[in-house]
């Protein structure tokens, strides 16, 4: 039993590390998209906020 208590944690760690590497190999790389900046909406396409629903208390400004 003491031998199991010593061997199980390193084996579990090895399995978790192996699964992490396996996942990196299977999933596509996203590094190609990181070089290009994200699209920024133009100032003209900003949507004005809608009025508060009826019954909403008015906040003081």
SULVEN-V437602 format. One record per backbone hydrogen bond with DSSP energy under -1.0 kcal/mol. NH is the residue of the N-H (numbers start at 1). CO is the residue of the C=O. E is the energy in kcal/mol with one decimal. If there is no record, write none. Layout:
nh->NH co->CO e->E
nh->NH co->CO e->E
This chain:
nh->5 co->1 e->-2.0
nh->6 co->2 e->-1.3
nh->7 co->3 e->-2.1
nh->8 co->4 e->-2.6
nh->11 co->7 e->-1.7
nh->12 co->8 e->-2.6
nh->13 co->9 e->-2.3
nh->14 co->10 e->-2.2
nh->15 co->11 e->-2.1
nh->16 co->12 e->-2.3
nh->17 co->13 e->-2.5
nh->18 co->14 e->-2.4
nh->19 co->15 e->-2.5
nh->20 co->16 e->-1.9
nh->21 co->17 e->-2.0
nh->22 co->18 e->-2.5
nh->23 co->19 e->-2.2
nh->24 co->20 e->-1.9
nh->25 co->21 e->-1.7
nh->26 co->22 e->-1.8
nh->27 co->23 e->-2.5
nh->45 co->42 e->-1.1
nh->46 co->43 e->-1.1
nh->56 co->53 e->-1.5
